[in-house]
Amino acid sequence: MIQRTSPLANGYVRRPHARLPLLWPLLINPRLREQDTARRQIEALSFHARDIRHIVLTHLDFDHAGGLEDFPDARVHVLAAEHEAAKARSGFVAHQRYRARQWDEVRDWRFYEPGGEGWRGFDAVRDLDGLPPEILMLPLRGHTLGHAGVAIQSERSWLLHAGDAYLHSAEMSPCPSCPPGLALYERIMDSDHRARVDNQARLRTLKHDEPTIKVFCSHDVSEFAALSAAPS
């Protein structure tokens, strides 16, 4: 029987100011609808929140960590540097982006350091605790200090979720560009600008050199639509 109500999912959408920064929603105007939450989308597929055993995070920004507590039995995997930055909240932007109330009830964390056998020229974290070897974390410092990509091997090739390493698909083109407003937001949110630019260039090269690897980011609408329409 799927539980149709949740104080966490409902509370986050109906009372967002307790968990979201005051300034950033004015800039990005998020659409807060309960049916869009991860929990409700998973329930729509006939699963229960307690069926989710693992969550692999690219980073802990408020728009990526907001639903963690809707999955109380999940083990949360994140780079150690990201968790340390989130706890330190050093500087104005960090105080806005990291909201401890979103994840202070997580009971099962797993923290990782970069190193070991690489992947396609990137550092890689393999053998995530409790997960199969087909799932890797790739440190992609820049947007945050502990930002990571998540690479998943499929039957055909690989999917690479690049998180917020870039925000617009045109940044991955041979002649990269980005809408001015989005570029400004990207720059404001940088924790290490040089590292982000370098990692964008490496992702662009990977996308060009290995076209069978599907690279996508968290926020581009066209990439989301293409992936949604793709065969399972």
Backbone hydrogen bonds, N-H to C=O, Kabsch-Sander energy under -0.5 kcal/mol:
donor,donor_aa,acceptor,acceptor_aa,energy
10,N,6,S,-2.7
11,G,7,P,-1.9
12,Y,8,L,-2.3
13,V,9,A,-1.6
14,R,10,N,-2.8
15,R,11,G,-2.2
18,A,15,R,-1.1
19,R,16,P,-1.7
20,L,16,P,-2.3
26,L,23,L,-1.1
27,L,23,L,-0.9
27,L,24,W,-1.0
28,I,24,W,-2.4
29,N,25,P,-2.0
32,L,30,P,-0.8
33,R,31,R,-1.0
36,D,33,R,-1.7
37,T,33,R,-0.5
37,T,34,E,-1.5
41,Q,37,T,-2.2
42,I,38,A,-2.4
43,E,39,R,-2.4
44,A,40,R,-1.8
45,L,41,Q,-0.6
45,L,42,I,-1.0
46,S,43,E,-2.0
47,F,42,I,-1.6
51,D,48,H,-2.1
52,I,49,A,-1.4
53,R,51,D,-0.8
55,I,75,R,-2.6
57,L,55,I,-0.6
57,L,77,H,-2.6
62,F,97,R,-1.5
64,H,61,D,-2.2
65,A,61,D,-2.1
66,G,62,F,-0.6
68,L,65,A,-1.5
69,E,102,Q,-0.7
70,D,67,G,-1.8
71,F,68,L,-1.9
74,A,71,F,-1.8
75,R,53,R,-3.0
76,V,74,A,-0.5
76,V,108,D,-2.9
77,H,55,I,-3.1
77,H,75,R,-0.6
78,V,110,R,-2.2
80,A,112,Y,-2.8
82,E,79,L,-0.8
83,H,79,L,-1.6
84,E,80,A,-2.4
85,A,81,A,-2.0
86,A,82,E,-2.3
87,K,83,H,-2.0
88,A,84,E,-2.2
89,R,85,A,-2.5
91,G,89,R,-0.7
95,H,91,G,-1.9
96,Q,92,F,-1.4
97,R,93,V,-2.8
98,Y,94,A,-2.1
99,R,97,R,-0.6
100,A,98,Y,-0.6
102,Q,99,R,-2.3
103,W,100,A,-1.5
104,D,100,A,-1.4
106,V,103,W,-1.3
109,W,107,R,-0.6
110,R,76,V,-2.4
112,Y,78,V,-1.1
119,W,122,F,-2.8
122,F,119,W,-2.5
125,V,137,M,-3.1
126,R,124,A,-0.6
128,L,135,I,-0.5
131,L,128,L,-2.6
135,I,132,P,-1.6
136,L,134,E,-0.5
136,L,151,A,-2.8
137,M,125,V,-1.9
138,L,149,G,-2.8
140,L,147,H,-2.6
142,G,144,T,-2.3
143,H,140,L,-0.5
147,H,144,T,-1.0
148,A,58,T,-1.8
149,G,138,L,-3.2
150,V,161,H,-2.3
151,A,136,L,-1.9
152,I,159,L,-2.8
153,Q,134,E,-2.3
154,S,157,S,-3.1
159,L,152,I,-2.8
160,L,214,K,-3.2
161,H,150,V,-2.9
161,H,159,L,-0.5
162,A,160,L,-0.9
162,A,216,F,-3.5
165,A,162,A,-2.2
171,E,168,H,-2.0
172,M,169,S,-2.0
173,S,170,A,-1.2
177,S,170,A,-0.9
183,A,179,P,-2.7
184,L,180,P,-2.3
185,Y,181,G,-2.1
186,E,182,L,-2.7
187,R,183,A,-2.1
188,I,184,L,-2.5
189,M,185,Y,-2.0
190,D,186,E,-0.5
190,D,187,R,-0.9
191,S,142,G,-2.8
192,D,142,G,-2.2
196,R,192,D,-2.2
197,V,193,H,-2.5
198,D,194,R,-2.3
199,N,195,A,-2.6
200,Q,196,R,-2.5
201,A,197,V,-2.0
202,R,198,D,-2.0
203,L,199,N,-2.5
204,R,200,Q,-2.4
205,T,201,A,-2.2
206,L,202,R,-2.3
207,K,203,L,-2.6
208,H,204,R,-1.8
209,D,205,T,-3.2
210,E,206,L,-2.6
213,I,210,E,-2.0
214,K,158,W,-2.5
214,K,212,T,-0.6
215,V,213,I,-0.9
216,F,160,L,-2.3
218,S,163,G,-2.5
221,V,219,H,-0.6
224,F,220,D,-1.9
225,A,221,V,-2.5
226,A,222,S,-2.2
227,L,223,E,-2.4
228,S,224,F,-2.5
229,A,225,A,-1.7
230,A,226,A,-0.7
230,A,227,L,-0.6
